[in-house]
């Protein structure tokens, strides 16, 4: 089986840039990657468990990476969230796939 990791840059809430490797074969999403690398304090990200029901994993996409289209529940959640920008996405809705190679995101401020 071909294990493929993608390289992702995540800028934490203190402005520190972290280059991480994320596996594409574990059905992980970006929020889970942030948690596994402990790039946000426990209890401040992924509060709803990745159901697109909170915006604690909101991030700003800084790279030109082609992302899957936003689904209705993600769009609805972001319409109510704080600190939303044009490049905002919910990390729990960005699944780690080979297409995310080179993705660069910044975590939105904690609410």
C-alpha positions in Angstrom: 0.0 0.0 0.0 1.3 3.4 -0.9 1.4 5.7 2.1 1.5 9.2 1.0 2.0 12.2 3.2 1.3 15.8 2.1 3.3 18.8 3.4 1.1 21.4 4.9 2.1 24.7 6.6 0.0 25.7 9.6 0.4 29.1 11.2 -0.8 28.9 14.8 -2.7 31.6 16.7 0.6 33.0 18.0 1.8 33.6 14.4 4.3 30.7 14.5 4.6 28.7 11.3 4.7 24.9 11.5 5.6 22.7 8.5 3.8 19.4 9.1 3.3 16.1 7.3 -0.2 14.8 7.1 -1.1 11.3 6.1 -3.6 10.9 3.2 -4.5 7.3 4.1 -6.0 7.9 7.5 -9.2 9.8 6.6 -8.0 12.7 8.6 -9.1 16.3 8.3 -7.2 19.5 8.8 -8.7 20.1 12.3 -7.5 16.6 13.4 -4.0 17.3 12.0 -3.9 20.6 14.1 -4.9 18.6 17.1 -2.5 15.7 16.6 0.4 18.2 16.3 -1.0 20.1 19.3 -0.9 23.4 17.4 -3.9 24.8 19.3 -4.6 24.4 23.1 -6.8 21.4 23.9 -10.5 22.5 24.0 -10.0 25.4 21.6 -10.3 23.6 18.3 -12.7 21.0 17.1 -15.1 21.5 20.0 -18.0 19.9 18.1 -15.9 16.9 17.0 -15.7 17.9 13.3 -19.5 18.1 12.6 -19.3 21.7 11.1 -21.4 22.8 14.1 -18.9 25.2 15.7 -16.3 27.4 14.1 -13.4 26.6 16.5 -11.4 25.1 13.6 -11.8 28.1 11.2 -8.7 28.8 9.3 -7.6 31.2 6.6 -6.3 29.5 3.4 -3.2 31.4 2.3 -2.0 29.3 -0.6 -3.5 28.9 -4.1 -4.3 25.2 -3.3 -7.4 23.9 -5.1 -9.9 22.9 -2.4 -13.1 21.0 -2.5 -16.2 23.1 -2.8 -17.8 24.3 0.4 -20.9 22.3 1.4 -24.0 24.0 2.8 -23.4 23.2 6.4 -19.9 24.7 6.3 -21.2 27.7 4.5 -24.0 28.2 7.0 -21.6 27.9 10.0 -19.1 30.4 8.5 -22.0 32.8 7.9 -22.5 33.0 11.7 -18.8 32.8 12.8 -16.6 35.6 14.0 -13.5 36.8 12.2 -14.6 35.4 8.9 -12.6 36.4 5.8 -13.0 35.6 2.1 -10.5 32.8 2.5 -12.1 31.2 5.6 -12.7 27.5 5.7 -13.5 25.0 8.5 -10.6 22.7 9.1 -12.9 19.8 9.9 -14.3 20.0 6.4 -10.9 19.9 4.6 -10.0 16.2 4.3 -6.4 15.4 3.8 -5.9 14.2 0.2 -2.9 14.3 -2.1 -4.4 17.4 -3.7 -3.7 19.4 -0.5 0.1 19.1 -1.0 1.6 22.5 -0.2 -1.5 23.9 1.5 -0.8 26.8 3.8 -3.3 28.0 6.4 -3.5 30.3 9.3 -5.7 29.4 12.3 -8.4 32.0 13.0 -8.3 33.8 16.4 -9.9 31.9 19.2 -13.5 33.1 20.0 
